[in-house]
Amino acid sequence: MALSTTNVPGIFAFTPYPNYNLTLQSGGTGGYTQYWAASCNASVGLYPNALIVTGTFSGLSSRVVTLSINVTPSSVCNPGGGGGGGSVATGTFITLANNSLVLVQYLQPGMQLRAYDWTSHSFVVSEITSFSSVTIDNYMVISTASGVPLITDQNPAQHIYVIFPNGTWAELPVTQLQVGDLIFKASTSTWVRVTSIYYHTGGSYTMYDIYDSYPHNYIANDYLDPLKM
């Protein structure tokens, strides 16, 4: 069964986690959790019939469920204080050590994250040693052909692992990333091509710095992300 979700156009923007295929045995049951976050500019209030969940069965008709969404005030969307630039944006999903997902704004020091050891070429556990929010006036959206984009600030101190079209490898400042470069997708351990990069300047946005123990990287929206240098 293929599960997909969409929000009704014209209401407000959500940040969805990718769609999912759920395998069921004949007569069996199953479950799947999909995470959604309203954008910070969404108005507070109840939005009836805002989310449509569709389940498509092989050889059978689709089943559709319509849900309402209640948006409540959140301090994580209210900028406060200054800073020299952050890492990932509010609404970014970070992968924990148990492979579950949590929005970056709800992280705390001491939490265990899923990380990748380039020496052993295996996933390992790291621990958050420091975590803070900053307010910046710009952001960049890194999109690939696979999954949701990665949103960070235009700060060369923020790095990302990259394979260039010529096959060479580097840990590169995000400001030097180009369309056609490959970045690491953690869930499939594959390199996916960057299809577009959008730069925006102006406004006020909350970003989050994550510092963790060895190997000093974490998974943000399914992309392997080194900590800020």
C-alpha positions as CSV (number, residue, x, y, z in Angstrom):
1,M,0.0,0.0,0.0
2,A,1.4,3.4,-1.0
3,L,0.7,6.2,1.5
4,S,0.8,9.9,0.5
5,T,-0.2,13.2,2.2
6,T,-1.0,16.6,0.8
7,N,-2.2,19.8,2.3
8,V,-5.1,21.7,0.7
9,P,-3.7,24.5,-1.5
10,G,-4.1,28.1,-0.3
11,I,-4.1,27.3,3.4
12,F,-0.4,27.3,4.5
13,A,2.8,25.6,3.9
14,F,3.9,22.4,5.7
15,T,7.2,20.7,5.8
16,P,6.5,17.0,5.2
17,Y,8.6,13.9,5.6
18,P,8.7,11.9,2.4
19,N,5.9,9.5,1.3
20,Y,6.0,5.9,2.3
21,N,5.2,2.4,1.0
22,L,3.6,0.2,3.7
23,T,3.8,-3.6,3.1
24,L,0.8,-5.6,4.5
25,Q,0.1,-9.3,4.4
26,S,-3.4,-10.4,3.4
27,G,-5.8,-9.6,6.2
28,G,-3.0,-8.0,8.2
29,T,-2.6,-4.5,9.7
30,G,0.2,-2.0,9.9
31,G,1.1,1.5,10.9
32,Y,3.3,4.4,9.9
33,T,4.1,7.7,11.5
34,Q,4.5,10.7,9.3
35,Y,5.8,14.0,10.7
36,W,4.6,17.4,9.7
37,A,5.5,20.9,10.8
38,A,3.7,24.1,10.0
39,S,5.8,26.9,8.7
40,C,6.6,29.7,11.1
41,N,4.5,32.2,9.2
42,A,1.4,30.1,9.5
43,S,-1.5,31.9,11.3
44,V,-2.5,30.4,14.7
45,G,-5.9,28.6,14.5
46,L,-7.9,25.5,13.4
47,Y,-7.7,24.6,9.8
48,P,-10.6,22.1,9.0
49,N,-9.9,19.5,6.3
50,A,-6.3,20.8,5.9
51,L,-4.5,17.5,5.4
52,I,-5.5,14.7,3.0
53,V,-4.0,11.2,3.5
54,T,-4.4,8.8,0.6
55,G,-3.8,5.0,0.8
56,T,-3.5,3.3,-2.6
57,F,-3.9,-0.5,-2.6
58,S,-2.5,-2.6,-5.4
59,G,-5.4,-3.7,-7.6
60,L,-7.9,-2.0,-5.3
61,S,-9.4,1.5,-5.1
62,S,-7.8,4.2,-3.0
63,R,-8.9,5.1,0.5
64,V,-8.8,8.8,1.5
65,V,-8.9,10.4,5.0
66,T,-9.2,14.1,5.5
67,L,-7.8,15.6,8.8
68,S,-7.9,19.0,10.5
69,I,-4.8,20.8,11.7
70,N,-4.7,23.0,14.9
71,V,-1.8,25.5,14.8
72,T,-0.7,26.7,18.2
73,P,1.8,29.4,19.1
74,S,5.4,28.3,19.5
75,S,8.4,30.1,20.9
76,V,10.8,28.3,18.5
77,C,9.4,30.5,15.7
78,N,9.9,33.8,17.5
79,P,13.4,35.1,16.9
80,G,15.3,36.3,19.9
81,G,18.8,37.7,20.1
82,G,21.6,37.9,17.6
83,G,24.2,35.5,16.3
84,G,26.8,34.9,13.7
85,G,24.9,32.4,11.7
86,G,23.4,29.0,12.3
87,S,23.2,25.5,10.8
88,V,19.8,24.1,10.0
89,A,16.4,25.8,9.9
90,T,13.4,25.4,12.1
91,G,11.4,22.5,10.9
92,T,14.4,20.3,9.9
93,F,14.1,16.7,10.9
94,I,17.1,15.3,12.8
95,T,17.6,11.5,13.0
96,L,18.1,10.1,16.5
97,A,20.3,7.1,17.4
98,N,17.2,4.8,17.4
99,N,16.5,6.0,13.8
100,S,13.4,8.0,14.9
101,L,13.0,11.6,13.8
102,V,12.7,14.8,15.9
103,L,12.3,18.4,14.8
104,V,15.6,20.3,15.3
105,Q,14.0,22.9,17.6
106,Y,13.2,20.2,20.2
107,L,16.8,18.8,20.5
108,Q,18.6,19.1,23.8
109,P,22.2,18.5,24.9
110,G,22.8,14.9,25.9
111,M,20.4,13.4,23.3
112,Q,21.9,10.7,21.1
113,L,22.1,11.1,17.3
114,R,22.7,8.8,14.4
115,A,26.0,9.7,12.8
116,Y,28.4,8.2,10.2
117,D,32.0,7.1,10.8
118,W,33.9,7.6,7.6
119,T,36.8,5.4,8.9
120,S,34.7,2.3,9.5
121,H,32.1,3.3,6.9
122,S,29.3,2.5,9.3
123,F,26.6,4.4,11.2
124,V,27.4,5.1,14.9
125,V,26.0,6.9,17.8
126,S,27.0,10.5,18.7
127,E,25.8,12.7,21.6
128,I,24.8,16.3,21.5
129,T,27.4,18.3,23.5
130,S,26.1,21.8,22.7
131,F,22.9,23.1,21.1
132,S,21.7,26.7,20.5
133,S,19.5,28.9,18.3
134,V,20.6,32.0,16.5
135,T,18.7,34.6,14.4
136,I,20.0,35.3,10.9
137,D,18.8,37.4,7.9
138,N,19.4,34.9,5.1
139,Y,19.0,31.2,4.1
140,M,19.7,28.8,1.3
141,V,17.6,25.9,0.1
142,I,19.5,22.9,-1.2
143,S,17.2,20.6,-3.3
144,T,17.9,17.2,-4.7
145,A,15.9,14.7,-6.8
146,S,15.4,12.7,-3.6
147,G,13.5,13.8,-0.5
148,V,12.9,17.1,1.1
149,P,15.4,20.0,0.7
150,L,18.0,21.0,3.3
151,I,17.7,24.6,4.5
152,T,20.7,26.2,6.1
153,D,22.1,29.7,6.2
154,Q,24.6,31.3,3.8
155,N,27.6,30.7,6.0
156,P,30.9,29.2,4.8
157,A,31.4,27.9,8.4
158,Q,28.6,25.4,7.7
159,H,30.0,22.5,5.7
160,I,28.6,19.5,3.8
161,Y,30.0,16.3,2.4
162,V,30.2,16.5,-1.4
163,I,31.3,14.3,-4.4
164,F,32.1,16.5,-7.4
165,P,31.1,15.6,-11.0
166,N,34.8,14.6,-11.6
167,G,34.5,11.9,-8.8
168,T,36.7,13.7,-6.2
169,W,35.4,14.1,-2.6
170,A,35.5,17.0,-0.1
171,E,34.0,18.4,3.0
172,L,32.8,21.7,1.5
173,P,31.4,25.0,2.8
174,V,27.7,25.1,1.7
175,T,28.3,28.4,0.0
176,Q,30.6,26.6,-2.5
177,L,28.1,23.9,-3.3
178,Q,26.9,23.8,-6.9
179,V,24.1,22.2,-8.9
180,G,25.4,18.8,-10.2
181,D,27.4,18.1,-7.0
182,L,26.4,15.0,-5.0
183,I,25.5,14.9,-1.3
184,F,25.1,11.9,1.0
185,K,21.6,10.6,1.6
186,A,21.7,8.6,4.9
187,S,18.7,6.3,4.6
188,T,20.0,4.7,1.4
189,S,23.7,5.3,1.9
190,T,23.8,6.8,-1.6
191,W,25.0,10.1,-3.1
192,V,22.2,12.2,-4.7
193,R,22.6,15.0,-7.1
194,V,21.9,18.6,-6.2
195,T,19.2,19.8,-8.6
196,S,18.8,23.4,-7.4
197,I,20.1,25.9,-4.9
198,Y,18.0,28.9,-3.9
199,Y,19.5,31.9,-2.0
200,H,17.4,34.3,0.0
201,T,18.5,37.5,1.8
202,G,16.3,39.6,4.0
203,G,14.0,39.0,6.9
204,S,14.6,37.3,10.2
205,Y,15.0,33.5,10.6
206,T,15.8,31.1,13.4
207,M,18.5,28.5,12.8
208,Y,20.1,25.9,15.1
209,D,23.7,25.0,15.8
210,I,24.2,21.4,16.7
211,Y,27.6,20.2,18.1
212,D,28.1,16.5,18.9
213,S,30.7,14.0,19.9
214,Y,32.8,12.0,17.4
215,P,32.4,11.6,14.5
216,H,31.0,15.1,14.6
217,N,28.2,14.9,12.1
218,Y,24.4,14.3,12.1
219,I,21.6,13.6,9.7
220,A,19.3,16.5,8.8
221,N,16.3,15.9,6.5
222,D,18.1,12.6,5.6
223,Y,21.3,14.3,4.5
224,L,24.6,13.8,6.3
225,D,25.6,17.1,7.7
226,P,29.0,17.9,9.4
227,L,28.9,20.2,12.4
228,K,29.6,23.9,11.9
229,M,33.4,24.6,11.8
